[in-house]
Amino acid sequence: MIDAPVAVPVPVAVAVRAGARRRAVAVLAALGALLALGSGLMAWSARPVQAAAPVPPAAPAAVDTPAAVDTAGGGAHAAVRVVDAAPGPALNVSGTGSSSLTVHFRELSGYRRVPAGAARLTLTREGSADLTVPVDMPPGGTVSVIVTGTATLTARVVVDGFTAPGPGRIAVRLIHAAEGVGPVSLVDAAGRRLGNPVGPGTVSSFVTVVPGSGTFGLRRLGATSDLAVIGQLDAPAGDAVGVLLSGGSGDAPVAAGWTVDAHGTPLPPVGPVRTGDIHATGVPLLSIAAFITAIAVVLIAVGVGAVAWSRRPTVIMILCCLVLVACSATGTGTARVGTRHAVNDHTATGGAPAPPVAAASPTMIPVPSASPPAEGTGRESATRPVGLILPGMPAPVPVVPLGLVGGDEQRGIRLPGAADGELATVPDGDTVGWYSGGPAPGEAGSAVLAGHVDLHRAPAVFAGLAGMTPGAEVTVLRADGARLVFTVDRLDAYPKSALPTGILYRPAPLPELRLVTCAGPVEGGTHRDDLIVSLSLRG
């Protein structure tokens, strides 16, 4: 026997359907609230974050002059040499390290690494009174002490101020140490004056010339013939050359000669170093968060309307509060992280911020079929760096060669907005890149290593670089098995839009190391500044 269907009273059926509707609306509103909360957290994670903030100096100085050098010592070092332009017996110099120097007439001593700060050099020579010379050794800088005179010695202290001369060129300056000779200029083979004339006891600013591009000479003001002929300056591209004019007293005739003062980079990169998280790459997180928030608000609005229709004011109030929380969570406030540290901040006078970075994906730089690099500086050289150990780091991080964007090297990526000729970017946050177009660590000159400060919203290999202090040690591992220890001399922060590449890739007489990463607040999708940590090889 078949049971007859049981009739459900109409009021009960209506109540069941109403309860189901309310449950569905509640689920819909809860889903909207969760979406709003999630989008708010996404927006918060995409907020602009400022990396360790540099400490502004009391009086900012121009970034391309010796006056910009901080004279605080601490654990920092400098380099000093003596130029003997005083006719007579050999000159003995003490105060430049554990042993004294002996320099002969018309000789330029090699540079010595000494502690930065105030120092006193004592010059002694047979037949002349001793001379004590106070010298202020700038951290990470180089100083020349030029000695002249016969019976009475005199000395002039010059901060060298080496800067990269540009692609395929050398930097040349005149050291005028001759007596009885007026102002003199450097001239080329056609008699054109290069730079301003300088008088006795002074040093000219650097001029750049193409190496091996003809003979050069020194000429007095108003003269039509050379006082001295130098010949061809065939130093390697990127180097700095000093022309010494001496003599003119006693039986020492006026004569000139040149020597390589510092070794540099033949093809220095241009523009900024891009080593921070590119926050505008791909689809911006803030755009995704805004889209999700819009969906969430619509869902919550549907839930609010439905509940309002069912006259549930308590639930309406709760949902409205959720809407307010979601809207406030999608704000983009700025947070500051990191600790204060001793950084020479050149950003105050460095010009406008870098332009916004276009939203695009990084591209790998193609591997070319180029001739092998020159021995001693290329990717396959035995002196190439393969590892780096930073303070507090238990194990070394790998180092890979980097080339130029649009150039002929290629273990790097081209970030959006990067121009040809810039230093390529390290492809990940756990690796450091070495510019293989310049000196290798341990060779005379400035070896440049670049690494990310953050990547994919997480700290990267150089996240702690801004916290380093003068005297801190960094170890470089090379392919030939050498372990080289460098110590920090100074930290400098510059805006990317005005990064002084002439200083970053400058020629140096001794082995130096530059560690570079991003710093400052995020503007236009990337960090505003570049941080340069300068180090010298421990003797």
C-alpha positions as CSV (number, residue, x, y, z in Angstrom):
1,M,0.0,0.0,0.0
2,I,1.4,3.4,-1.1
3,D,1.4,6.1,1.6
4,A,-0.2,9.3,0.6
5,P,2.1,12.4,0.5
6,V,2.0,14.4,3.6
7,A,1.0,17.9,3.1
8,V,3.2,20.6,4.6
9,P,1.4,23.5,5.9
10,V,2.0,26.7,3.8
11,P,3.4,28.8,6.7
12,V,6.0,26.1,7.5
13,A,7.2,25.9,3.8
14,V,7.5,29.6,3.6
15,A,9.6,29.7,6.8
16,V,11.9,27.0,5.5
17,R,12.5,28.9,2.2
18,A,13.1,32.1,4.1
19,G,15.6,30.4,6.4
20,A,17.4,28.9,3.4
21,R,17.6,32.4,1.8
22,R,19.0,33.9,5.0
23,R,21.6,31.2,5.2
24,A,22.6,31.7,1.6
25,V,22.8,35.5,2.1
26,A,24.8,35.0,5.3
27,V,27.3,32.7,3.4
28,L,27.5,35.3,0.6
29,A,28.2,38.1,3.0
30,A,30.8,36.1,4.8
31,L,32.5,35.3,1.6
32,G,32.5,38.9,0.7
33,A,34.0,39.8,4.0
34,L,36.8,37.2,3.6
35,L,37.6,38.5,0.1
36,A,37.7,42.1,1.5
37,L,40.0,41.0,4.3
38,G,42.3,39.1,1.9
39,S,42.5,42.0,-0.5
40,G,43.4,44.3,2.4
41,L,46.2,42.0,3.4
42,M,47.5,41.9,-0.2
43,A,47.4,45.7,-0.4
44,W,49.2,46.0,2.9
45,S,52.0,43.7,1.7
46,A,52.3,45.8,-1.5
47,R,52.7,49.0,0.4
48,P,55.8,51.1,-0.3
49,V,58.6,50.2,2.1
50,Q,61.7,52.2,2.7
51,A,64.9,50.3,3.2
52,A,67.3,51.3,5.9
53,A,67.2,55.0,6.0
54,P,70.5,56.9,5.6
55,V,71.4,59.4,8.3
56,P,71.5,62.9,6.7
57,P,74.8,64.7,7.1
58,A,75.0,68.0,8.9
59,A,76.1,69.8,5.8
60,P,75.7,68.0,2.5
61,A,78.6,68.5,0.0
62,A,78.8,68.0,-3.7
63,V,79.1,64.4,-4.6
64,D,81.9,64.7,-7.2
65,T,84.5,66.7,-5.3
66,P,87.0,65.7,-2.6
67,A,85.0,67.8,-0.1
68,A,82.4,65.1,-0.2
69,V,84.7,62.6,1.5
70,D,83.9,62.0,5.1
71,T,87.0,62.5,7.3
72,A,85.9,60.3,10.2
73,G,88.4,57.5,10.7
74,G,87.2,54.6,12.8
75,G,88.2,51.3,11.1
76,A,88.5,52.9,7.7
77,H,91.6,53.1,5.6
78,A,93.1,55.4,2.9
79,A,96.1,55.3,0.6
80,V,99.1,57.7,0.4
81,R,102.2,58.2,-1.7
82,V,105.1,60.6,-1.9
83,V,106.3,62.5,-5.0
84,D,109.9,63.6,-4.8
85,A,110.4,66.7,-6.9
86,A,113.2,68.0,-4.7
87,P,116.7,67.8,-6.3
88,G,119.2,66.1,-4.0
89,P,119.8,62.9,-2.1
90,A,117.2,60.3,-1.5
91,L,114.2,61.3,0.7
92,N,113.2,59.1,3.7
93,V,109.6,59.2,4.7
94,S,108.2,57.8,8.0
95,G,104.7,57.7,9.2
96,T,103.3,55.7,6.2
97,G,103.1,52.4,7.9
98,S,105.2,49.9,9.7
99,S,108.3,50.7,7.6
100,S,109.6,54.0,6.1
101,L,109.7,54.9,2.4
102,T,112.8,55.9,0.4
103,V,112.1,58.0,-2.6
104,H,114.5,59.5,-5.1
105,F,114.4,62.7,-7.1
106,R,111.7,62.6,-9.9
107,E,110.3,59.4,-8.5
108,L,106.7,58.7,-7.4
109,S,106.5,56.1,-4.6
110,G,103.9,53.4,-4.7
111,Y,100.7,54.0,-2.7
112,R,100.5,52.6,0.8
113,R,97.4,51.6,2.7
114,V,97.2,53.5,6.0
115,P,94.5,54.1,8.7
116,A,92.1,57.0,7.8
117,G,92.1,60.2,9.8
118,A,94.8,62.6,11.0
119,A,98.4,61.5,10.4
120,R,101.9,63.1,10.4
121,L,104.6,62.2,7.9
122,T,108.2,63.0,8.7
123,L,110.5,63.8,5.7
124,T,114.3,63.6,6.2
125,R,117.1,64.1,3.7
126,E,120.8,64.6,4.1
127,G,121.7,68.3,3.9
128,S,118.1,69.4,4.5
129,A,116.1,70.2,7.7
130,D,113.5,67.6,8.7
131,L,110.0,68.4,7.7
132,T,106.8,67.2,9.5
133,V,103.7,67.2,7.3
134,P,100.2,66.9,8.8
135,V,98.0,64.8,6.5
136,D,94.2,64.2,6.8
137,M,93.6,60.8,5.3
138,P,90.1,60.6,3.9
139,P,88.3,57.2,4.4
140,G,88.5,55.3,1.1
141,G,90.5,58.1,-0.5
142,T,94.0,58.5,-1.9
143,V,96.5,61.3,-1.2
144,S,99.7,62.5,-2.8
145,V,102.3,64.4,-0.9
146,I,104.4,66.4,-3.4
147,V,107.8,67.4,-2.0
148,T,109.9,70.3,-3.5
149,G,112.8,72.5,-2.5
150,T,116.5,72.0,-2.0
151,A,118.0,73.2,1.3
152,T,114.5,73.8,2.7
153,L,111.9,71.1,1.9
154,T,108.3,72.1,1.3
155,A,105.3,69.7,0.8
156,R,101.9,70.0,-0.7
157,V,99.1,67.5,0.1
158,V,96.7,66.7,-2.7
159,V,93.6,64.5,-2.5
160,D,93.8,62.7,-5.8
161,G,90.1,62.5,-6.6
162,F,90.2,59.8,-9.3
163,T,87.2,59.5,-11.5
164,A,86.4,57.1,-14.3
165,P,87.4,58.8,-17.6
166,G,84.7,57.2,-19.8
167,P,84.7,54.4,-22.4
168,G,88.0,53.9,-24.2
169,R,89.7,56.9,-22.6
170,I,92.3,57.7,-20.0
171,A,92.4,60.5,-17.4
172,V,95.4,62.7,-17.4
173,R,96.6,65.5,-14.9
174,L,99.7,67.6,-14.6
175,I,101.7,67.8,-11.4
176,H,103.7,71.0,-11.7
177,A,106.6,70.7,-9.3
178,A,109.3,72.6,-11.3
179,E,110.9,75.7,-9.9
180,G,111.5,78.9,-11.8
181,V,108.8,78.0,-14.4
182,G,105.5,79.9,-14.7
183,P,102.1,78.5,-15.5
184,V,102.1,75.5,-17.9
185,S,99.4,73.7,-19.8
186,L,99.2,70.2,-21.3
187,V,98.9,70.4,-25.1
188,D,98.2,67.8,-27.8
189,A,100.1,67.3,-31.1
190,A,98.2,70.2,-32.7
191,G,99.1,72.6,-29.9
192,R,95.6,72.7,-28.4
193,R,95.6,73.3,-24.7
194,L,93.9,70.6,-22.6
195,G,92.5,72.0,-19.4
196,N,93.6,75.1,-17.5
197,P,97.2,76.1,-17.0
198,V,98.7,75.4,-13.5
199,G,101.4,77.2,-11.7
200,P,104.4,75.8,-9.7
201,G,103.4,73.6,-6.7
202,T,99.9,72.9,-8.0
203,V,98.1,70.0,-9.6
204,S,95.7,70.3,-12.5
205,S,92.3,68.7,-12.8
206,F,91.9,65.6,-14.8
207,V,91.3,65.8,-18.6
208,T,90.4,62.7,-20.7
209,V,92.1,61.7,-23.9
210,V,92.2,58.7,-26.1
211,P,95.3,56.6,-25.3
212,G,97.9,56.4,-28.0
213,S,96.3,59.3,-30.0
214,G,99.5,61.2,-30.7
215,T,102.2,63.0,-28.8
216,F,101.6,65.4,-25.9
217,G,103.7,68.2,-24.5
218,L,103.8,70.9,-21.9
219,R,103.7,74.6,-22.9
220,R,104.1,77.9,-21.2
221,L,101.4,80.6,-21.5
222,G,101.9,82.5,-24.7
223,A,104.6,80.2,-26.0
224,T,104.5,78.5,-29.4
225,S,106.8,75.7,-28.7
226,D,106.8,73.0,-26.0
227,L,108.8,73.3,-22.8
228,A,108.9,69.5,-22.6
229,V,107.7,66.7,-24.9
230,I,105.9,63.9,-23.2
231,G,105.3,61.6,-26.1
232,Q,102.4,59.2,-26.5
233,L,100.2,58.3,-23.5
234,D,99.6,54.7,-24.3
235,A,98.2,53.6,-20.9
236,P,95.3,51.1,-20.9
237,A,91.9,52.6,-21.3
238,G,90.2,53.4,-18.0
239,D,93.5,54.2,-16.2
240,A,94.6,57.5,-14.6
241,V,97.9,59.0,-15.6
242,G,100.0,61.6,-13.9
243,V,102.5,63.9,-15.8
244,L,105.2,65.2,-13.5
245,L,107.1,68.4,-14.4
246,S,110.1,68.8,-12.1
247,G,113.6,70.4,-11.9
248,G,114.5,74.0,-12.7
249,S,116.8,74.5,-9.6
250,G,120.5,73.9,-9.1
251,D,121.9,71.6,-11.8
252,A,118.6,69.8,-12.4
253,P,117.1,70.9,-15.7
254,V,113.3,71.0,-16.3
255,A,112.0,67.6,-17.4
256,A,108.7,65.8,-17.7
257,G,107.6,62.2,-17.5
258,W,104.4,60.3,-17.0
259,T,103.3,57.3,-15.0
260,V,100.1,55.3,-14.4
261,D,98.7,56.5,-11.1
262,A,95.7,54.2,-10.9
263,H,94.0,51.4,-12.8
264,G,90.4,51.5,-13.9
265,T,87.6,50.0,-16.0
266,P,87.9,50.3,-19.8
267,L,84.1,50.4,-20.3
268,P,82.4,51.6,-17.2
269,P,78.6,51.1,-17.1
270,V,76.2,54.0,-17.3
271,G,73.1,54.9,-15.3
272,P,71.9,53.4,-12.0
273,V,72.5,50.0,-10.6
274,R,69.1,48.2,-10.4
275,T,69.3,45.8,-7.5
276,G,66.1,46.2,-5.6
277,D,62.7,44.7,-5.9
278,I,60.9,46.0,-8.9
279,H,57.5,46.6,-7.4
280,A,55.8,47.5,-10.7
281,T,56.9,44.3,-12.6
282,G,53.9,42.3,-13.9
283,V,50.4,43.0,-12.7
284,P,50.6,45.3,-9.6
285,L,49.4,43.8,-6.4
286,L,47.5,46.9,-5.6
287,S,45.4,46.6,-8.8
288,I,44.6,42.9,-7.9
289,A,43.7,44.0,-4.4
290,A,41.4,46.7,-5.7
291,F,39.6,44.3,-8.1
292,I,39.1,41.7,-5.3
293,T,37.9,44.5,-3.0
294,A,35.3,45.6,-5.6
295,I,33.9,42.1,-5.8
296,A,33.9,41.8,-2.0
297,V,32.0,45.1,-1.6
298,V,29.4,44.0,-4.2
299,L,28.9,40.7,-2.3
300,I,28.6,42.4,1.0
301,A,26.2,44.9,-0.5
302,V,24.0,42.1,-1.7
303,G,24.1,40.6,1.7
304,V,23.4,43.9,3.5
305,G,20.4,44.5,1.1
306,A,19.0,41.1,1.7
307,V,19.3,41.2,5.4
308,A,17.9,44.8,5.4
309,W,14.9,43.4,3.5
310,S,14.5,40.9,6.3
311,R,14.8,43.6,8.9
312,R,17.8,42.3,10.8
313,P,19.5,45.6,12.0
314,T,22.2,43.8,14.1
315,V,23.5,41.9,11.1
316,I,23.4,45.1,9.0
317,M,25.6,46.9,11.5
318,I,28.1,44.0,11.6
319,L,28.4,43.9,7.8
320,C,28.7,47.7,7.5
321,C,31.7,47.5,9.9
322,L,33.2,44.8,7.7
323,V,32.9,47.0,4.7
324,L,34.7,49.9,6.6
325,V,37.4,47.5,7.7
326,A,38.0,46.3,4.1
327,C,38.2,49.8,2.8
328,S,40.6,50.9,5.4
329,A,42.8,47.8,4.9
330,T,43.4,48.6,1.3
331,G,45.2,51.8,2.2
332,T,48.8,52.2,1.1
333,G,50.5,53.7,4.1
334,T,54.3,53.9,4.3
335,A,56.3,51.9,6.7
336,R,60.0,52.4,7.6
337,V,62.3,49.5,8.4
338,G,65.9,49.1,9.3
339,T,68.3,50.8,11.7
340,R,70.2,54.0,11.5
341,H,73.7,53.7,10.3
342,A,76.7,55.8,9.3
343,V,76.0,56.5,5.7
344,N,77.2,59.6,3.8
345,D,73.8,60.7,2.3
346,H,74.2,62.5,-1.0
347,T,70.6,62.2,-1.9
348,A,69.6,65.7,-0.6
349,T,71.5,67.4,-3.4
350,G,71.3,64.6,-6.0
351,G,68.5,65.8,-8.2
352,A,65.1,64.4,-9.0
353,P,64.0,60.9,-8.3
354,A,64.3,58.3,-11.1
355,P,61.4,58.0,-13.5
356,P,58.7,55.4,-13.0
357,V,59.5,51.9,-14.2
358,A,57.2,50.5,-16.8
359,A,55.2,47.4,-15.9
360,A,56.9,44.7,-17.9
361,S,58.6,41.4,-17.3
362,P,62.4,41.2,-16.9
363,T,64.2,39.7,-20.0
364,M,67.3,37.5,-20.1
365,I,70.2,39.1,-21.9
366,P,71.3,36.8,-24.8
367,V,74.6,35.0,-24.7
368,P,76.7,36.3,-27.5
369,S,79.3,34.7,-29.7
370,A,82.0,37.2,-28.7
371,S,85.7,36.8,-28.5
372,P,87.0,35.6,-25.1
373,P,87.7,38.4,-22.6
374,A,91.2,39.7,-21.9
375,E,93.3,37.7,-19.4
376,G,92.8,38.9,-15.8
377,T,89.4,40.6,-16.2
378,G,87.1,38.2,-18.0
379,R,84.6,35.6,-17.0
380,E,87.1,32.7,-17.4
381,S,90.0,34.3,-15.6
382,A,91.4,32.5,-12.7
383,T,91.1,35.6,-10.6
384,R,87.3,35.9,-11.1
385,P,85.3,35.9,-7.8
386,V,83.2,32.8,-7.2
387,G,82.0,33.4,-3.6
388,L,81.4,36.2,-1.0
389,I,81.2,36.0,2.7
390,L,79.6,38.9,4.6
391,P,79.7,39.6,8.3
392,G,77.5,37.1,10.2
393,M,77.1,34.9,7.2
394,P,77.9,31.2,7.9
395,A,78.5,30.2,4.3
396,P,79.6,32.1,1.1
397,V,77.0,33.2,-1.4
398,P,77.8,32.5,-5.1
399,V,79.1,35.2,-7.4
400,V,78.4,35.2,-11.1
401,P,79.8,37.5,-13.8
402,L,77.6,40.4,-15.1
403,G,77.9,42.4,-18.2
404,L,76.2,45.4,-19.8
405,V,72.6,45.6,-20.9
406,G,72.6,45.3,-24.6
407,G,76.2,44.3,-24.5
408,D,78.2,41.1,-24.8
409,E,78.1,39.4,-21.3
410,Q,75.3,37.5,-20.0
411,R,74.5,36.0,-16.6
412,G,72.0,38.7,-15.9
413,I,68.6,40.2,-16.7
414,R,67.4,43.4,-18.3
415,L,64.9,45.0,-16.0
416,P,62.0,47.2,-17.3
417,G,63.3,50.7,-18.0
418,A,66.9,49.7,-18.1
419,A,68.9,51.4,-20.9
420,D,71.7,49.9,-23.0
421,G,75.0,50.3,-21.3
422,E,73.7,49.9,-17.8
423,L,75.0,47.1,-15.5
424,A,72.8,44.0,-16.0
425,T,70.8,42.9,-12.9
426,V,71.4,39.7,-10.9
427,P,68.6,37.2,-11.7
428,D,67.9,36.2,-8.1
429,G,68.1,37.3,-4.5
430,D,70.6,34.7,-3.4
431,T,73.4,35.5,-5.8
432,V,75.8,38.4,-6.2
433,G,77.0,39.7,-9.6
434,W,80.5,40.9,-10.5
435,Y,81.0,43.4,-13.3
436,S,83.4,41.3,-15.4
437,G,84.3,44.3,-17.6
438,G,86.3,45.7,-14.8
439,P,89.0,44.6,-12.4
440,A,88.6,41.4,-10.4
441,P,88.8,41.5,-6.6
442,G,92.5,41.6,-5.6
443,E,93.6,43.4,-8.8
444,A,94.5,47.1,-8.7
445,G,91.3,49.1,-9.4
446,S,87.7,49.1,-8.3
447,A,86.0,45.7,-8.5
448,V,82.2,46.1,-8.4
449,L,79.8,43.5,-6.9
450,A,76.1,44.1,-7.0
451,G,73.2,42.3,-5.3
452,H,69.6,42.7,-4.4
453,V,68.5,44.3,-1.1
454,D,65.0,42.7,-1.5
455,L,63.3,40.6,-4.0
456,H,59.7,39.2,-4.2
457,R,58.8,41.1,-1.0
458,A,61.5,39.3,0.9
459,P,65.0,40.3,2.1
460,A,67.8,39.4,-0.3
461,V,71.5,38.8,-0.1
462,F,72.5,42.5,0.5
463,A,69.6,43.3,2.9
464,G,72.1,44.0,5.7
465,L,74.5,46.0,3.7
466,A,73.4,49.3,5.1
467,G,74.2,48.2,8.6
468,M,77.8,47.6,7.9
469,T,80.4,49.9,9.7
470,P,83.9,51.0,8.9
471,G,86.3,48.2,9.7
472,A,83.9,45.3,9.0
473,E,85.4,42.5,7.1
474,V,84.2,40.9,3.8
475,T,85.9,37.8,2.3
476,V,86.0,37.2,-1.5
477,L,86.7,33.7,-2.7
478,R,88.3,33.5,-6.2
479,A,88.5,30.8,-8.8
480,D,92.2,30.4,-8.1
481,G,91.5,29.4,-4.5
482,A,92.6,32.7,-3.0
483,R,90.6,34.1,0.0
484,L,90.9,37.9,0.0
485,V,89.8,39.9,3.0
486,F,88.5,43.5,2.4
487,T,87.5,46.0,5.1
488,V,84.9,48.6,4.9
489,D,86.1,52.2,4.5
490,R,82.9,54.2,3.9
491,L,79.2,54.0,2.9
492,D,77.6,56.4,0.5
493,A,74.0,56.8,-0.7
494,Y,73.1,58.5,-4.0
495,P,69.9,58.9,-5.9
496,K,69.7,56.6,-8.9
497,S,68.9,59.5,-11.1
498,A,72.3,61.0,-10.2
499,L,74.5,58.0,-9.4
500,P,78.2,59.2,-9.9
501,T,79.4,56.3,-12.0
502,G,82.8,58.1,-12.2
503,I,83.2,57.4,-8.5
504,L,81.7,54.0,-8.5
505,Y,84.0,52.7,-11.2
506,R,86.9,55.1,-10.5
507,P,90.5,54.1,-11.1
508,A,92.4,53.0,-8.0
509,P,96.1,52.4,-7.3
510,L,95.4,49.5,-4.9
511,P,92.8,46.7,-4.9
512,E,89.4,48.1,-3.9
513,L,86.0,46.6,-3.7
514,R,82.5,48.2,-4.2
515,L,79.4,46.5,-2.9
516,V,76.3,48.1,-4.5
517,T,72.6,47.6,-3.7
518,C,69.4,49.6,-3.6
519,A,68.3,51.8,-0.8
520,G,65.8,54.5,0.1
521,P,62.0,54.6,-0.3
522,V,60.2,52.9,-3.2
523,E,59.3,55.5,-5.8
524,G,57.9,54.7,-9.3
525,G,58.1,51.0,-8.7
526,T,61.7,50.7,-7.5
527,H,64.0,52.0,-4.7
528,R,65.0,55.6,-5.1
529,D,68.6,55.4,-4.2
530,D,71.7,53.3,-4.6
531,L,74.0,52.4,-1.7
532,I,77.7,52.0,-2.3
533,V,79.9,50.3,0.3
534,S,83.6,51.0,-0.4
535,L,86.3,48.6,0.9
536,S,90.0,48.1,0.6
537,L,92.2,45.0,0.6
538,R,93.6,44.2,4.0
539,G,97.4,44.2,3.9
